[in-house]
Amino acid sequence: MGNIRQETLARAKKILIKVGSAVLTGADGLDLRIIDSLVAEMSELVHQNYSVVLVTSGAVASGKHRLNITGKLKNIPEKQAAAAVGQGSLMRVYSKSFEKNSLYVAQILLTLSDLTDRQRFLNIRNTFSTLLEWNVIPVINENDSVAVDELKFGDNDNLAAMIANIVEADLFINLTSIAGLYDSNPAESKKAKLISLVSEFTDEIEAIATAETSSTGTGGMKSKVLAAKKVTAMGIPCIIAPGKKKNVLTDIIAGKEIGTLFLPMADRLSSKKYWIAFTLHSRGKLTIDDGAKKALLEKGKSLLPSGITDLEGTFAVGDPVSCVDSNGTIIAKGLVNFSSDEIRKIKGLKTAKIEQVLGHKDYDEVIHRDSLAITRQNTKSKN
């Protein structure tokens, strides 16, 4: 186990670190001692020529404390207002703490629409690249004060998984309030054991992660495991570890057995296919037959109209659409070359019939393999 960790971590030079609200906050708002400690460790990594990107929670919790609000916020406007108040305080704390270590920070606030548009996605990537060249720490959070439901990431675990793709991270460290992934809920069972290594995602691994959240956070262990699944699909190892543990980052990079290490998947997605699979929201669904399923999963082929048996939704050319098998299991997602109206007319037909039915044929494939991301990695995993 030690050798696997050390070999995995030896290749990591660009590190994405996500810190949850439960780590950053205490009874008196932001825990400055914890923040200073983590910042000192991150700064030391930068001084050792690592690149560090930080995804941080804590804006809402900080805002609640500054406004002397106790208990849960009642609605979205209250949460957004608290985030607006707290974000400035959060950045001020990070800025001062990093400056003690001779480093500067850059605030990056994002909504999902910033990443679903391909040109904006690439522009953001270039900005991150420049900041890292300057040894500036990008400090990233969701733009909670303006995001609406359809533009929200859901939680910062999901946001961090998307950022890992943008910055092309070598390692994703997710710091949380517990030691890592257990084989059962440690809050309910004293016999729960920490899982040190996950080499393959299975139904069992996903099932043991609960969706329960802390009073200050939005993502439970389930969201952290799903984030790990996403980044490992791109070939990025992930470690879920206890953020309040002293020297946690230093010890992780040294290869010590802390938290749960998720190894990269063997079949890795390219950056573009990862963007298609995990950033874009499907606008519809194509049901495919067993022959088409085999062609996609085993032969790396494109999706032809002959393999489509049914479809759901209304979508246009270039929209992201999920591909499901006869059991309804999602196996892939891709960008379609035909609209939903056109696919309804040509589904089940041979390619040679497309022009006869539609009056034109710009493509042979409904989804070309270069724009098709396989999301079901093996027969055990589930999406």
C-alpha positions in Angstrom: 0.0 0.0 0.0 2.8 2.4 0.9 4.6 1.8 -2.4 1.4 2.4 -4.4 0.8 5.7 -2.6 4.4 6.8 -3.0 4.5 5.9 -6.7 1.2 7.7 -7.3 2.1 10.8 -5.4 5.6 11.0 -6.9 4.0 12.0 -10.2 1.9 14.8 -8.7 3.2 18.3 -9.4 -0.1 20.2 -9.9 -2.3 19.7 -6.8 -6.0 20.7 -6.5 -7.1 21.0 -2.9 -10.7 21.3 -1.9 -11.5 22.4 1.7 -15.0 21.9 3.1 -17.0 24.2 5.4 -16.9 21.7 8.2 -13.0 22.0 8.2 -12.9 25.8 7.9 -15.5 26.8 10.4 -16.2 26.4 14.1 -18.5 27.8 16.7 -17.1 31.3 16.2 -17.2 31.4 12.4 -14.1 30.9 10.3 -11.4 28.9 12.2 -8.4 31.1 11.6 -6.0 28.6 13.3 -7.0 25.8 10.8 -6.9 28.2 7.9 -3.4 29.5 8.8 -2.2 26.0 9.3 -3.5 24.7 5.9 -2.3 27.9 4.1 1.2 27.4 5.6 1.3 23.8 4.2 0.0 24.9 0.8 2.6 27.7 0.7 5.4 25.3 1.5 4.3 23.1 -1.4 4.4 26.1 -3.7 7.9 27.0 -2.4 8.9 23.4 -3.3 7.8 24.0 -6.9 4.4 22.4 -6.7 1.5 24.2 -8.3 -1.5 24.6 -6.0 -5.2 25.3 -6.8 -7.7 25.8 -4.0 -11.4 25.2 -4.1 -12.9 26.5 -0.9 -16.3 26.4 0.9 -17.1 28.6 3.8 -18.7 31.8 2.4 -22.2 31.1 3.7 -21.0 30.0 7.1 -18.8 33.1 7.4 -21.7 35.3 6.4 -24.0 33.8 8.9 -21.4 34.4 11.7 -20.8 38.0 10.7 -24.5 38.7 10.7 -25.1 36.8 14.0 -27.5 34.4 12.3 -28.0 31.1 14.1 -29.8 28.0 12.8 -30.6 27.2 9.2 -31.2 29.9 6.6 -34.8 29.9 5.4 -34.6 30.2 1.6 -32.3 30.8 -1.4 -32.2 34.6 -1.2 -31.0 34.4 2.5 -28.3 31.9 1.5 -27.2 34.1 -1.4 -27.2 37.2 0.8 -25.1 35.4 3.5 -22.7 34.2 0.8 -22.3 37.8 -0.5 -21.4 39.0 3.0 -19.2 36.0 3.8 -17.2 35.7 0.5 -15.4 39.0 1.1 -14.5 38.0 4.6 -13.3 34.5 3.5 -11.1 36.0 0.8 -9.6 38.6 3.2 -8.6 35.8 5.6 -7.0 33.8 2.8 -5.3 36.8 1.3 -3.7 37.8 4.7 -2.7 34.3 5.5 -1.0 33.6 2.1 0.7 37.0 2.3 2.4 35.9 5.5 4.0 33.2 3.4 5.0 35.6 0.6 2.2 34.5 -1.8 -0.7 36.2 -3.5 -4.2 34.8 -4.2 -6.7 35.4 -7.0 -10.4 35.1 -6.4 -12.3 33.1 -9.0 -16.1 32.9 -8.6 -17.9 30.5 -11.1 -21.4 29.4 -12.1 -22.0 26.3 -14.2 -22.6 28.3 -17.3 -19.0 29.5 -17.2 -17.9 25.9 -17.8 -20.6 24.5 -20.1 -19.7 27.1 -22.8 -16.6 25.6 -24.5 -15.0 29.0 -25.3 -15.5 30.3 -21.8 -14.2 27.0 -20.5 -11.0 27.4 -22.5 -10.6 31.1 -21.5 -10.8 30.1 -17.8 -8.2 27.4 -18.4 -5.8 30.0 -19.9 -6.4 32.3 -16.9 -5.6 29.5 -14.5 -2.5 28.7 -16.5 -1.2 32.2 -16.2 -1.9 32.5 -12.5 0.0 29.3 -11.8 2.9 30.5 -13.9 3.0 33.6 -11.7 2.9 31.4 -8.5 -0.5 33.0 -7.6 -2.9 30.7 -5.8 -6.3 30.6 -7.5 -9.0 30.5 -4.8 -12.2 29.2 -6.3 -15.8 29.1 -5.0 -19.2 28.9 -6.6 -20.7 32.3 -7.2 -23.5 31.6 -4.7 -24.8 35.1 -4.5 -26.1 35.0 -8.1 -26.3 31.3 -9.1 -29.8 29.9 -9.8 -30.7 26.2 -9.6 -30.0 25.4 -13.2 -26.6 27.2 -13.0 -25.5 25.6 -9.7 -22.8 23.0 -9.4 -24.7 21.3 -6.6 -21.8 21.4 -4.2 -18.1 22.2 -4.1 -17.1 18.6 -4.5 -18.7 18.6 -7.9 -17.2 22.0 -8.7 -13.7 20.8 -7.7 -14.1 17.7 -10.0 -14.7 20.1 -12.9 -11.8 22.4 -11.9 -9.5 19.3 -11.9 -10.2 19.0 -15.6 -9.7 22.7 -16.3 -6.3 22.9 -14.6 -5.3 19.3 -15.6 -4.4 18.5 -12.1 -2.1 15.6 -11.2 -3.8 15.0 -7.8 -7.1 16.0 -6.1 -7.0 16.2 -2.3 -10.5 16.6 -0.8 -10.2 17.7 2.8 -13.2 16.9 5.0 -14.3 16.6 8.6 -13.8 12.8 8.8 -10.8 10.5 8.2 -11.9 9.2 4.8 -14.3 6.6 3.3 -15.4 3.9 5.8 -17.0 0.5 5.0 -20.0 1.7 7.0 -21.2 4.9 8.6 -18.8 5.6 11.5 -21.4 7.7 13.2 -23.7 4.7 13.5 -21.2 1.8 14.0 -18.1 1.5 16.1 -17.0 -1.4 13.9 -16.7 0.8 10.9 -13.3 0.5 9.2 -11.5 3.1 7.1 -10.9 2.0 3.5 -7.3 3.1 2.7 -7.4 2.2 -1.0 -10.0 2.1 -3.7 -8.6 0.7 -6.9 -11.9 0.3 -8.8 -15.3 1.8 -8.5 -18.0 -0.7 -7.8 -21.7 -0.6 -6.8 -20.6 -1.5 -3.3 -18.2 1.4 -3.0 -20.9 3.9 -4.1 -23.5 2.3 -1.9 -21.6 2.7 1.4 -21.1 6.4 0.9 -24.0 8.3 2.6 -25.6 11.5 1.4 -25.8 12.9 5.0 -24.3 16.4 5.4 -23.0 18.5 8.2 -24.7 21.6 9.5 -22.3 23.8 7.6 -21.9 21.9 4.4 -23.9 20.8 1.4 -22.0 17.7 0.2 -22.0 14.5 2.2 -19.5 11.6 1.7 -21.6 10.5 -1.3 -20.8 13.7 -3.2 -17.1 13.3 -2.3 -17.0 9.7 -3.6 -18.8 10.8 -6.8 -16.3 13.6 -7.3 -13.5 11.0 -6.8 -15.1 8.8 -9.5 -15.2 11.7 -11.9 -11.6 12.8 -11.5 -10.2 9.2 -11.6 -12.0 8.8 -14.9 -9.7 11.4 -16.3 -6.6 9.7 -14.8 -6.3 11.9 -11.7 -5.8 10.2 -8.3 -7.9 11.4 -5.4 -7.4 11.4 -1.7 -10.2 12.1 0.8 -8.6 13.1 4.1 -9.2 14.8 7.5 -8.7 18.5 7.0 -8.3 19.3 10.7 -5.4 16.8 11.1 -2.1 18.6 11.8 0.3 18.5 8.8 -2.3 16.6 6.8 -1.1 18.0 3.4 2.6 17.5 4.2 2.0 13.9 5.3 -0.1 13.1 2.2 2.6 14.3 -0.2 5.2 12.3 1.8 3.2 9.2 1.0 1.9 8.5 4.5 -1.3 6.4 4.8 -3.8 9.1 5.5 -7.4 9.0 4.3 -8.7 7.1 1.3 -6.7 7.0 -1.9 -8.7 6.4 -5.1 -6.5 5.2 -8.0 -7.0 6.5 -11.6 -9.2 4.4 -13.9 -7.4 2.4 -16.6 -9.6 3.8 -19.4 -9.0 7.5 -19.1 -11.2 10.2 -20.7 -9.6 13.0 -22.6 -10.2 16.6 -21.4 -12.8 17.2 -24.0 -14.6 13.9 -23.3 -14.5 14.6 -19.6 -16.1 18.0 -20.2 -18.8 16.3 -22.2 -19.4 13.5 -19.6 -19.3 15.5 -16.4 -19.8 19.2 -17.1 -22.5 19.3 -19.7 -26.1 18.5 -18.8 -28.0 16.1 -21.0 -30.8 17.6 -23.1 -32.2 14.2 -24.0 -31.8 10.5 -24.1 -31.1 7.9 -26.9 -32.0 4.3 -26.2 -29.6 2.0 -28.1 -29.7 -1.7 -28.9 -27.2 -4.4 -27.8 -25.3 -4.2 -31.0 -24.7 -0.5 -30.7 -23.9 -0.9 -27.0 -21.2 -3.4 -27.9 -19.8 -1.2 -30.7 -19.5 1.8 -28.2 -18.1 0.0 -25.2 -15.9 -2.7 -26.8 -14.9 -1.3 -30.2 -14.8 2.4 -29.7 -17.2 3.1 -32.5 -19.5 6.0 -33.3 -23.2 5.8 -32.8 -25.1 5.2 -36.0 -28.9 5.7 -36.5 -29.4 2.0 -37.0 -28.5 1.3 -33.4 -31.1 3.7 -31.9 -34.4 2.2 -30.8 -36.0 5.2 -29.0 -35.4 8.7 -27.8 -36.6 11.2 -25.2 -36.4 15.0 -25.1 -36.2 17.9 -27.5 -32.7 18.9 -28.5 -30.7 20.6 -31.3 -27.6 19.8 -33.3 -24.6 19.9 -31.1 -26.5 19.4 -27.8 -25.3 16.9 -25.2 -27.4 13.7 -25.1 -27.2 10.5 -23.0 -27.1 7.1 -24.5 -28.8 4.3 -22.5 -29.1 0.6 -23.0 -32.3 -1.4 -23.0 -32.3 -1.5 -19.2 -32.1 2.3 -19.0 -28.5 2.3 -17.7 -26.5 5.4 -18.9 -23.4 4.2 -20.8 -22.3 7.3 -22.7 -22.9 10.9 -23.4 -22.1 12.8 -26.6 -22.8 15.8 -28.8 -25.4 14.9 -31.5 -25.0 15.7 -35.2 -28.8 15.7 -35.7 -31.8 17.3 -33.9 -34.3 15.3 -32.0 -36.9 15.7 -34.8 -34.4 14.4 -37.3 -33.3 11.4 -35.2 -37.0 10.4 -34.7 -37.2 10.1 -38.5 -34.0 8.1 -39.0 -33.7 6.0 -35.9 -33.2 2.3 -36.8 -32.3 3.1 -40.4 -29.1 2.4 -42.3 -26.8 5.3 -42.9 -27.5 5.1 -46.7 -31.2 6.0 -46.0 -30.5 9.3 -44.1 -30.5 11.5 -47.2 -33.5 9.8 -48.6 -35.5 10.5 -45.5 -34.2 13.9 -44.5 -33.3 15.3 -47.9 -29.7 15.9 -46.8 -26.9 14.1 -45.1 -24.2 16.1 -43.4 -23.0 13.2 -41.3 -23.1 9.4 -41.2 -23.0 9.3 -37.4 -25.6 10.5 -35.0 -22.7 10.9 -32.5 -19.1 10.7 -33.7 -16.8 8.8 -31.4 -14.6 11.9 -31.0 -17.5 13.6 -29.4 -18.7 10.6 -27.4 -17.7 10.0 -23.8 -18.1 6.5 -22.3 -19.4 7.1 -18.7 -19.9 3.4 -17.7 -16.3 2.3 -17.2 -16.9 -1.4 -16.4 -19.7 -3.9 -15.8 -19.6 -3.2 -12.0 -19.9 0.6 -12.0 -23.1 2.5 -12.2 -23.8 6.0 -13.4 
